[in-house]
Amino acid sequence: MTTRQRVFGLGLSWLVGVWIVAEISGSILPGMSVGRPWSYDITRRVTPLTRWDSGWYVNLAEAGYREPPTHVGQETNHAFFPLYPALIRLVVRTTGLETSHAGNLVSAVAFLGALLLFADWTKRHYGEARVVPAVLVLLLFPTSFFFAAVYTEALLLALSLAAVAAFERRRLTVGALAGLLAGLTRISGLVLAPYLALVAFRAERDAGSPRARALGAAALAAASPLAGFGLFCLYFWKRFRDPFLFITAQHNWSGQTKSILDGPSLIWRSVVDDIQRGRVLGAAPARTLEGLYLLLFVVLAVILVRQRRRAEALYVFLTVAIVFTSGTFESAGRYVLPAFPAFAVLAGLDGLPARRDLFRALLVLAGLAEVVYVWAFVHWYWAG
Amino acid sequence: MSGRGRFLLAVVLALLPAGCRRAPEPFGAHTAFLPVVFWSRAHGYLPWATRLTLTTPEGAPAVVRLTRWPPDAADAEEELIDLPGGATRRVPVRTPPSTPASLYFESRSPFSVRASIVDRRGLVPALDVPVLTREDLARPGDSLILGPIVSNDAERGHFGFTFPGVDRDAAPYRVRVRLTTPGGGALLHESTFVLSGLPLTIEDPWKRFGLAAGTPFDVAVTFLGGVRGRPVATGLWVYGIISLRATSTSRFLATRVERASEPH
């Protein structure tokens, strides 16, 4: 069996495992009575891996963008990017699948593709021996089940890896197309821009291309996700006469007047407040873990710098920075998921004989945490 | 196709039946649709209840399938009611409180339905719910026209969208709404939007559609079809209700269907 086949098999097994846990969580495992925020018709038809923001993607796939928001605190679907719901709609229209099933299918297919691309990337950068441990880290990271849910994480990861692989191989058109699509998938796609630029520049220079050509490739690479976001803005301008409707909707969503510049200070204040009120560790485990995930990814980015993988380090740093601009730790564990180089670094523990047992113990622990997260997600306790 | 491709195709094909839940097969040619039933017990509001009876002709027993949308619990979504010939039976509404819901009856044998929304205290006259058949409902492309909806010192109106629960997997529906001055005059509002997957009441149309408070208007709703690309087995209905402010006495407005095949 080749490594790729093994990776594909691991991915499929993981998907089956996540679905079994989700189905069991929904039908057998008990949950405290938490009010479901969705109406009866939605609740009865969606899958157990369709919760929280998944509802916005289902709504977008079925109804498209609606009237723009008029006041702060009004939640509208303009805060969500169009590519993922558009793909769901395509699947719904061509197969007749129920919308959330179609969303899960898009996520699953994208994730299996992403996993193969991730295996290739890890092999190119760290060697064959690192591939399976890195894939296991990605699969068993506590919040990784979002790759199977009706969320954009799987699609973004697949497109990001496709863009990186294409620019590393100097296939500029494919890379630019994947980058453009990543820019249409979620805001995290934008932090790809500098990473892709550095990757394209590095690949061209390593191949002996003149500096001007390398700079041209870098500019194209950087422009591609930005162009995707630009297309999204253009659509809003043509339809609603407001090119910045995404930003307005994001701003209105929060219910308080703030800008991205306020993000870090808001987070700092909430951390201090949490510590003062004792809302840490056992008192607020999910929240504490969100902070720990961020911290972990910062450390992994530092390790990438020390490994002289500066482009990858920058990408991981910027992915973490998105959380800091949001002004809240909420969803930090999910936001870091596209930062794939960090998972390959984490898998390095397996390569140290003295730490192999620690690595395996951590994998088991992470897998158990993932099971708990799936249960909490299915029962609406935790939004991720 | 490679082995992996075949495997993926098998996975997709295995998933399809799970996701492609189709509308239940028609249960019989005899149908009755109650576009809206309602009950409430909230403090400070009128204690409405819906009285519902099902009758079969003498010597003709019937098995009637009732589909509630939405039901008060998942097990009440569908119910088979066995009626001997010549019987009249009261049927529990079993819809959620303070929520407009639709009821759809089907049978291979003839039957009749009677429903009225009553004030439990008996102070307000009952409102008889119109009983429609499957054929009355608007099909994709058809328009439903009613009016005028008014709001003045004496009366206040509202309208709502509804459909039989057997089409729950074809919903949500896309509609185009045109509001005009009474008698088909000037256009006051036009928009196309997707309804929710449940009966939807527009309690304050003036606020919802940005009209000047109290402006009387007619409603024309064109049913554009389901957004999930599934066939619609029955159809859509729009009802209007006018209530007297002084007594809370209500009446349904007449709704006319303009078929897509008819000249406008």
Interface residues (C-beta under 8 A of the other chain):
Chain A: F8 S39 Y40 D41 I42 R44 R45 E62 A63 G64 R66 V92 R93 T95 G96 L97 E98 T99 H101 A102 L105 V109
Chain B: R4 L8 V12 L15 L16 A18 G19 C20 R21 W69 P70 P71 A74 P96 R168 D169 A171 P172 R174 F193 V194 S196 G197 L198 V227 R228 G229 R230
